[in-house]
Amino acid sequence: MNKKIVFFLYDLSMGGTEKVAVRLSNYLVKKGYEVEILLVSNNNVFLSEIDHKVKVTSFNLIKISQSIIPLIQFLKKKNYDFFLSNVWPLTIVSVIAFLFLPSQLNKLILIEHCHLREEWKEKSFFFKFFQRMSIKFLYNLSKQIISVSEGVSEDLISKGVKQEKTKVIYNPAFSEPDLFIQKLPEKVISWSQSKEIKIISVGNFKTQKNYPNLIKSIDILKNDRNIACKLLIVGDGPRRAEIEEMVIEKNLNKDVCLLGQFNAPLNLINLADLFVLPSDYEGFGLVIVEALSLGKTVVSTNCKSGPAEIIGNNKYGYLCKVNDPKDLAEKIEYAINHKMDEEILIKRAKDFSVENIGIEYENIFN
């Protein structure tokens, strides 16, 4: 009899956690599992990418706290073998719901994609105390806690998670790079046809991505180091207006293109000479693996946690200091002059293929 797996997420917006859930779901249905993706909100930008055999259900709610009662009702009605809940505080809601069905706690698997200490470091003492206590007393009730990097795992253990409960499974990046012919947006054409060094960065305009760090480094490269380069940033989010102002202020309008959301960023990464991740922190850094899968040399901040675990000590890319535009500019210039062997990078990316990572999940199910 086929095992039935449920992935529980807030929604399927454009993000790393969501990509991972879709890739794992598609992989598992091809392996004969029955898979359902359960959402709090009905936002779904992956509709065309999800295998038709994967069932998608939504509570059609806004607040995570509102999902406790619908979740209890779902768990009582559904027959499933494993329930995979993603990202605090949705993980906490899941454990609370399962407390109403304690005999099923051995079916609950929690997946933490975020480095929580970094993600919530600006919050109050009381918020952080509540988070720590919720993790210490509730996470350990689950069957297994999966962390997407060693850094995320260490953070959870520091909050009281039992080491024997934890397992590190990296995020699956791809089967093969999913490239297809697509008409380029107008504002990308001049970047793609430029004879200057083409740099790309992909991610939402959130504080953690620290695009001001990258803009400042481009300013240094252009005006202090006379490096001819053009930057394309793919993504959107709450800090976009601030970044636009910075680009204008530094007179980089012709050198920096803010594309906005684009559903096939791999197509654009494939046109670049260099990929840069300027983040203050990451849970894993899925987009780094996606860049490696195309043989692209990567420059990333040595942030917690993930990038160093993916590219090693300058073995598969170059690491720089966090929030240090001068050091980032120096590493970008070095990477321009010392491109890494494409075949080595592509081979490294295959370590994170959905086939390799999927087997690790199957081992838990079996």
C-alpha positions in Angstrom: 0.0 0.0 0.0 1.4 3.4 -1.0 2.4 5.7 1.9 0.5 9.0 2.1 2.5 12.2 2.8 1.2 15.6 3.7 3.3 18.8 3.4 2.0 21.7 5.5 3.0 25.3 4.6 1.6 28.7 5.0 1.3 29.2 1.2 3.0 28.5 -2.1 4.4 32.0 -2.8 7.8 32.4 -4.6 10.4 31.3 -2.0 12.9 28.6 -1.1 10.7 26.7 1.3 7.9 26.6 -1.2 10.2 25.4 -4.0 11.5 22.6 -1.8 8.0 21.4 -1.0 6.9 21.3 -4.6 10.1 19.5 -5.7 9.8 16.9 -3.0 6.1 16.4 -3.7 6.7 15.9 -7.4 9.6 13.5 -6.7 7.5 11.4 -4.2 4.5 11.0 -6.4 6.8 9.7 -9.2 8.0 7.2 -6.6 4.5 6.0 -6.0 3.6 8.0 -2.8 0.3 9.7 -2.4 1.1 13.4 -1.7 -1.0 16.3 -0.5 0.2 19.9 0.0 -1.9 21.6 2.7 -1.8 25.4 2.9 -3.1 28.0 5.3 -3.5 30.7 2.6 -4.5 29.9 -1.0 -1.7 31.9 -2.6 -0.1 29.5 -5.2 2.3 30.6 -7.8 3.5 27.1 -8.5 0.2 25.8 -9.9 1.7 25.0 -13.3 4.7 23.2 -11.9 3.0 20.9 -9.5 2.5 17.3 -10.7 -1.2 16.7 -11.4 -1.1 13.7 -9.0 -0.3 16.0 -6.1 -3.4 17.2 -4.3 -3.3 20.9 -3.1 -5.7 21.9 -0.3 -6.1 25.3 1.4 -7.8 26.5 4.5 -8.1 29.9 2.7 -7.1 31.8 5.9 -4.8 34.7 6.6 -3.6 34.2 10.2 -1.6 31.1 11.1 -3.4 31.0 14.5 -6.7 30.6 12.8 -5.6 27.3 11.3 -5.5 25.3 14.6 -9.1 24.1 14.6 -9.3 23.4 10.8 -6.0 21.5 11.2 -7.4 19.3 14.0 -10.4 18.6 11.8 -8.2 17.8 8.8 -6.1 15.4 10.9 -9.1 13.6 12.3 -10.6 13.1 8.8 -7.5 12.2 6.8 -5.7 9.0 6.6 -1.9 9.7 6.2 1.4 8.1 7.2 3.5 11.3 7.7 2.7 14.9 8.2 5.6 17.3 7.4 5.1 20.8 8.9 7.4 23.6 7.6 8.8 26.6 9.5 8.2 28.1 12.9 5.6 29.1 14.1 3.5 26.8 11.7 5.5 23.9 13.3 4.2 24.9 16.7 0.6 25.1 15.5 1.1 21.6 14.1 2.3 20.2 17.4 -0.6 21.8 19.3 -3.1 20.3 16.9 -1.5 16.9 17.2 -1.8 17.1 21.0 -5.5 16.6 20.4 -4.6 13.3 18.7 -1.5 12.2 20.7 -1.4 8.7 19.2 -0.5 10.3 15.9 2.5 12.3 17.1 4.8 9.6 15.7 3.6 10.7 12.2 4.6 14.4 12.7 7.9 15.6 11.2 9.0 19.2 11.6 11.2 20.9 8.9 13.0 24.1 9.9 14.2 26.2 7.0 15.2 29.3 8.9 18.1 30.2 11.2 15.7 31.4 13.8 18.2 33.3 15.9 19.1 35.5 13.0 15.6 35.7 11.6 14.1 37.1 14.8 17.1 38.8 16.4 15.4 42.2 16.4 12.4 41.0 18.3 11.9 41.7 22.0 13.3 39.6 24.9 9.8 38.2 25.6 9.2 37.2 22.0 12.5 35.3 21.9 11.8 33.7 25.3 8.4 32.5 24.1 10.0 31.2 20.8 12.7 29.3 22.7 10.2 27.8 25.2 7.8 26.8 22.4 10.7 25.0 20.6 12.1 23.4 23.7 8.8 21.9 25.0 7.0 21.2 21.7 9.5 20.3 19.0 10.7 17.3 21.0 7.2 15.8 20.9 7.5 15.2 17.2 8.9 12.1 15.5 11.8 13.9 13.8 13.1 17.4 13.3 14.7 18.1 10.0 17.1 21.1 9.6 18.1 22.3 6.1 21.7 23.1 7.2 24.1 22.3 10.0 23.8 25.9 11.2 20.0 25.7 11.5 20.4 22.4 13.4 22.9 23.9 15.8 20.5 26.8 16.5 17.6 24.5 17.3 19.8 22.4 19.6 20.8 25.6 21.4 17.1 26.2 22.0 16.5 22.9 23.6 15.9 20.4 20.8 17.3 17.0 21.6 20.2 16.1 19.3 19.0 12.6 18.7 15.7 14.1 17.4 17.5 16.2 14.7 18.6 15.3 11.2 20.2 17.6 8.6 18.8 17.2 5.1 19.9 19.8 2.6 17.3 21.4 0.3 16.9 19.7 -3.1 17.8 22.1 -5.9 16.9 20.5 -9.2 16.8 17.3 -11.3 18.3 19.1 -14.2 18.4 22.9 -14.6 15.0 23.8 -15.9 15.8 26.1 -18.8 13.4 27.0 -21.6 13.2 29.6 -24.3 11.4 32.6 -23.0 11.0 36.2 -24.2 13.2 38.5 -22.1 11.6 41.5 -20.4 12.6 44.8 -22.1 14.6 46.0 -19.2 16.7 42.8 -19.2 17.7 42.9 -22.9 20.3 45.7 -22.5 21.8 43.9 -19.5 21.9 40.5 -21.3 23.6 42.0 -24.4 26.1 44.1 -22.5 29.8 43.5 -23.2 30.5 44.5 -19.5 30.6 41.8 -16.8 27.1 40.7 -16.1 26.4 40.2 -12.4 23.1 38.8 -11.1 21.4 38.4 -7.7 18.1 36.7 -7.0 15.9 37.0 -3.9 13.1 39.0 -2.4 13.7 42.6 -1.3 13.8 41.7 2.4 16.1 43.1 5.1 18.0 39.7 5.3 19.0 39.9 1.6 20.9 43.1 2.3 20.8 44.5 -1.2 22.3 47.9 0.0 25.4 45.9 0.7 25.5 44.8 -3.0 24.6 48.3 -4.4 27.5 49.8 -2.4 29.9 47.2 -3.6 28.9 47.9 -7.3 29.5 51.6 -6.6 33.0 50.7 -5.3 33.7 48.5 -8.4 32.5 51.1 -10.9 34.0 54.3 -9.3 36.9 53.1 -7.2 38.2 50.1 -9.1 37.1 51.0 -12.7 35.4 47.6 -13.2 33.0 47.6 -16.1 30.0 45.7 -14.8 26.2 45.7 -14.8 24.0 44.2 -12.1 20.6 42.6 -12.5 18.5 42.0 -9.3 15.6 39.6 -9.7 12.9 39.8 -7.0 10.5 42.1 -5.3 9.5 43.0 -1.8 9.1 45.6 1.0 12.5 47.3 0.6 12.4 47.8 -3.1 11.7 51.6 -2.9 14.7 52.0 -0.6 17.0 50.2 -3.1 15.6 52.2 -6.0 16.5 55.4 -4.1 20.0 54.2 -3.3 20.6 53.4 -7.0 19.5 56.9 -8.0 21.5 58.5 -5.2 24.7 56.7 -6.3 24.0 57.5 -10.0 23.9 53.8 -10.9 20.7 53.9 -13.0 22.5 52.7 -16.1 24.4 50.0 -14.2 21.8 48.4 -12.0 18.5 46.9 -13.2 15.8 46.0 -10.7 13.7 43.5 -12.6 11.0 42.6 -10.1 9.5 39.1 -9.8 10.4 36.7 -12.6 9.1 33.1 -12.6 12.1 31.6 -14.4 15.2 33.1 -12.8 17.4 30.2 -13.9 17.1 31.5 -17.5 18.5 34.9 -16.4 21.2 33.3 -14.2 22.3 31.4 -17.2 23.0 34.7 -19.1 25.2 36.1 -16.3 28.9 35.9 -15.8 28.7 35.9 -12.0 26.2 35.2 -9.3 26.2 37.1 -6.0 24.4 36.5 -2.7 24.8 39.5 -0.3 22.6 38.2 2.5 23.0 38.9 6.3 21.7 35.3 6.9 20.1 32.4 5.2 18.6 29.1 6.2 20.3 27.2 3.4 20.8 29.3 0.3 19.0 27.3 -2.4 19.7 29.9 -5.1 23.5 29.3 -4.7 23.0 25.6 -5.7 20.8 26.7 -8.7 23.7 29.0 -9.9 26.2 26.2 -9.5 24.0 23.9 -11.5 24.5 26.2 -14.4 28.3 26.3 -13.9 28.3 29.9 -12.6 31.0 31.2 -10.3 29.4 32.4 -7.0 30.3 35.1 -4.5 28.4 34.9 -1.2 28.6 36.4 2.2 29.8 33.9 4.8 26.6 34.2 6.6 24.7 31.9 9.0 23.9 29.4 7.7 24.3 27.4 4.5 26.5 29.2 2.0 29.8 27.9 3.6 28.3 24.4 3.7 27.5 24.5 0.0 30.6 26.1 -1.4 33.2 25.2 1.3 36.2 27.3 2.0 36.4 28.9 -1.5 36.3 25.4 -3.0 33.1 25.9 -5.1 32.8 29.7 -4.8 34.1 32.7 -2.9 33.0 33.8 0.5 33.2 37.4 1.9 32.5 39.1 5.1 28.8 39.9 6.1 27.7 43.4 5.5 31.1 44.6 4.2 30.7 46.2 0.8 34.5 46.7 0.4 35.2 43.0 1.0 32.3 42.0 -1.3 33.7 44.3 -4.0 37.1 42.7 -3.6 35.8 39.2 -3.8 33.7 40.1 -6.9 36.7 41.5 -8.6 38.7 38.4 -7.7 36.0 36.1 -9.0 35.8 38.0 -12.3 39.5 37.3 -12.8 39.4 33.8 -11.4 36.3 32.0 -12.7 35.9 28.5 -11.4 35.7 25.3 -13.6 32.1 25.0 -14.8 32.2 21.2 -14.7 33.3 21.1 -11.1 30.6 23.5 -10.1 27.9 21.5 -12.0 29.1 18.3 -10.3 28.9 19.9 -6.9 25.3 21.0 -7.6 24.3 17.4 -8.3 25.0 16.6 -4.7 21.8 18.5 -4.0 19.7 17.0 -6.7 16.2 16.0 -5.8 17.1 12.4 -6.5 19.8 12.5 -3.8 17.9 14.5 -1.3 14.6 12.7 -1.9 16.2 9.3 -0.9 17.0 10.8 2.5 13.3 11.6 3.0 12.3 8.2 1.9 14.7 6.6 4.4 12.8 8.4 7.2 9.4 7.2 5.7 10.7 3.7 5.5 
